[in-house]
């Protein structure tokens, strides 16, 4: 530096900075000389500038409920945890983290169940430093397959942009992300079909009814079956979704036997109650037909002798299906 002045101000531009930590500037001995060729002594300056080249990361967890299947109306709580505690809601990198994250400006979190986007709103309910808490209520019309497949598994599909104080954008994971523990939404109510081993106008002493649900259910018993005219007999669980009930018919009677199951008599794995079944009606005929005979006596008959041609009437009575 050649200058007659006793003091010279230089501007140092530093580029290509790597690493992290507080910036130190060192000027080695002999870097600068004055007009008399006197060299500077080595100088070291510790600045108040902190270098941050680490791109923060985010991870997701389900804090409630525990792993399992859940029905409409149940609330899922999810946390997004950032590896950098100094984060902000700047829209652009040069804003850095000057705008603190609040529940009002928190980055939007989107969810899906399998490949189907979640219906409804995901709400940020709490901001605690680098941990953001979100809540989502499972909707009743969520189109998931529940226990029939894995399409009901909760997945994180995106999270809005967040910057740290140095302007580093939060590194997004590869979406979709399945948070832990695994949550599955099942909003499909079990349906029920009732069949029997007999058809109408049966004279069987017993009728076996089969109850076939659209998925596995629990808490289904003989007490959940409504039978009009007839007596409940043996109840059997054939499998998780198939049950049978033997009904004893009434002897010497003609009647209609009705069998049905009301709504919410049993539940699936998520706690969904069953949809009410249709009523299966069978005509039961356990009454034997009756026969009466009658004949006309001729006017010219004498004593106990009658003409060879007489009129005989046979009457058959049947209260059931008829002859």
Buried (B, 14 or more C-beta within 10 A) or exposed (E): EEEEEEEEEEEEEEEEEEEEEEBEEEBEEEEBEBEEEEEBEEEEEEEEEEBBEBEBEBEBEBBEEEEEBBBBEBEBBBBBBBBBEBBBBBEEEEEBBEEEBEEEBBBEBBBBBBEBEBBEEBEBEEBEEBBBBBBBBBBBEBBBBBBEEEBBBBBBBBBBBBBBBBBBEBEBEEEBBEBEBBBBBBBBBBEBEBEBEBEEEBBBEBBBBBBBBBBBBEEBEBEBBBBEBBEBEEBEEEEBBEBBBBBBBBEEEBBEBBBBBEEBBBBBBBBBBBBBBEEBEBBBBBBEEEEEEEEEEEEEEEEEEBEEEEEEEEEEEBEBEEE
